[in-house]
Structure formats: structure tokens, C-alpha cells
Amino acid sequence: MLAFIPYPKYVSVSITGDFCELNCKYCRGHYLKGMIKAESPQALYWLARRLAKRGVKGLLVSGGFDKEGKLPIKPYLSALRSIKEELGLIISVHAGMVDLETAKALRRSKVDVINYEVILDDVVMRDLMNLRDKGGEDCLKSLEALIDEGPPFIAPHVPVGFHYGRVVHEFEALEVISDYNPYVVILLIYTPLRGKGFPPPPLYEVMNLISYAKRKVKGELTLGCIRPKEFKELLDPILIKEGLMDRIVLPALSLIRKYKLMVVGSCCSLPKELLVDFL
């Protein structure tokens, strides 16, 4: 099993600052606050140059989404291509919904990896993400555009328990994803912010889903960076001991030492062939 600790070799950058037009009820821009800000293509390019001089090897480009669930990435594509060609950094993008034209443009910009959340639950999309006119079919259409015409590596993420703390359509999402034979599938477990909101999903529901994912997914199964503290304390040791995950993000250092996990200094979405510089 690999333990992923992205910082300081792999950094997250928000191209919208702390602002998110979508303003999902479970986030409200919280996760943007921990990212480095680069709110123009020029700022992103010069930030990448400074980071590269400091030894950074990769960038996760993210930010707030618009009302259509899209990251406003188009003005930044030329800068991303320059960063790739001139600095050789690994680039992953959390793009949100994309159309076919955007998928092609992301490939032309030489982005390496797209992190894409597969949500087939209309309640989550409409009630919690504020995507009033979107549903699971729109999510799948975007995924297919990325797989058919997008960058070479698409890393599906499955949010778990975001339906008011219950596991509802996650099994269906895993079933659909498995048809595309992804090299990795990343699970993100709903985490209440500062004790507010609904509780996280029951541990037994998460374990049932993980057991199913382990049987269903042919690629590497990953426990991503979003999960409650109590899950880190209770779930992480079980998953590591039983070998139910291939990758785990930010486990406790005590677990890394106890189980002699190999540490990788990158985003967990990278394929094996791009991990060489991060081991």
C-alpha cells in the first residue's frame, strides 16, 4: 500500500481564490481556503515558475465552480500548456462538468490528469450542490467526453455519504465507473465542517461499499484526502491491516511507521508511470 502526502512536492492552486459561485452546502468554499491563489493566467504561470524553483513537481489546479458546475478553466489553458512545456510539471485539474470542446482543449493544453467526481444522485446534485437543472445523466455525459477526448488520465472520484449522511447511489456509480476500466478510483467520505451539517455516513455502510469496490474495481482503490477524523482513527488501521486499499492519503504517521508504508509525495490521482519523481 502507498501512503500519499502531497505537500510540499505537489501543491493545490485555486484559480478563483476563495470564491465559488456554486457554493455547495457541504463545502461553501471551505476547501478553497487551503489552496494557493492564482486568479489570472499570468499569476498561475509565474506562480508555477516560483514553485518549480522551490522543487515542486506537480500542480493540482482547482477552484470554485460556476452555476453549471464547471471550473472556469478556459482562459488558463494556454498558461497550463506553457507550464507543461517550459517547466515539465505534472498537472492535474479538478475540472467539474465539461463539454466535448473543453475536454479536447484540456488535452491540447497537455494536462496530465483530470480529477472527476462521479455523482449519480440527483438529490446530491440539486439539493446540496445547487445544480438545479443537472442530474446523473449530465455527470455521465461529462465523464464520457473526458474519457473519449480529454487528457490521457481520468481519475474518477466517488463522493460517499453526501446524501444527508447515507450511502445511496454510490454502488451504482462504482458499477458504471468499472465499465471504463479506470487505473484508479478514489473514495471521498463526507465530512461535516466545524461540526455543522448532517453526520457522516455510518461506518458499516462505508465498509460495505469499500468491500464492493474492492471486488468491482480492477484499478487501484484509493481512500482520498476527505474523510472525518473519526474515520482516520477507526477505518484507516482496518483498511491498511486488511489490505482493502491500494492507496491512502494522509494516514497518521504512526500507521506509516507501524506498517512500513511507502510514502509518495504527490496527488493520489497520478498513474504509476507518473509517480517516479515523487517516491
C-alpha positions, 0 to 999 in steps of 0.5 A: 500500500502507498501512503500519499502526502502531497505537500510540499512536492505537489501543491493545490492552486485555486484559480478563483481564490476563495470564491465559488459561485456554486457554493455547495452546502457541504463545502461553501468554499471551505476547501478553497481556503487551503489552496494557493491563489492564482486568479489570472493566467499570468499569476498561475504561470509565474506562480508555477515558475516560483514553485518549480524553483522551490522543487515542486513537481506537480500542480493540482489546479482547482477552484470554485465552480460556476452555476453549471458546475464547471471550473472556469478553466478556459482562459488558463489553458494556454498558461497550463500548456506553457507550464507543461512545456517550459517547466515539465510539471505534472498537472492535474485539474479538478475540472467539474462538468465539461463539454466535448470542446473543453475536454479536447482543449484540456488535452491540447493544453497537455494536462496530465490528469483530470480529477472527476467526481462521479455523482449519480444522485440527483438529490446530491446534485440539486439539493446540496450542490445547487445544480438545479437543472443537472442530474446523473445523466449530465455527470455521465455525459461529462465523464464520457467526453473526458474519457473519449477526448480529454487528457490521457488520465481520468481519475474518477472520484466517488463522493460517499455519504453526501446524501444527508449522511447515507450511502445511496447511489454510490454502488451504482456509480462504482458499477458504471465507473468499472465499465471504463476500466479506470487505473484508479478510483478514489473514495471521498467520505463526507465530512461535516465542517466545524461540526455543522451539517448532517453526520457522516455516513455510518461506518458499516455502510462505508465498509460495505461499499469499500468491500464492493469496490474492492471486488468491482474495481480492477484499478487501484482503490484509493481512500482520498484526502476527505474523510472525518477524523473519526474515520482516520482513527477507526477505518484507516488501521482496518483498511491498511491491516486488511489490505482493502486499499491500494492507496491512502492519503494522509494516514497518521504517521504512526500507521506509516511507521507501524506498517512500513508504508511507502510514502509518495509525495504527490496527488493520489490521482497520478498513474504509476508511470507518473509517480517516479519523481515523487517516491 
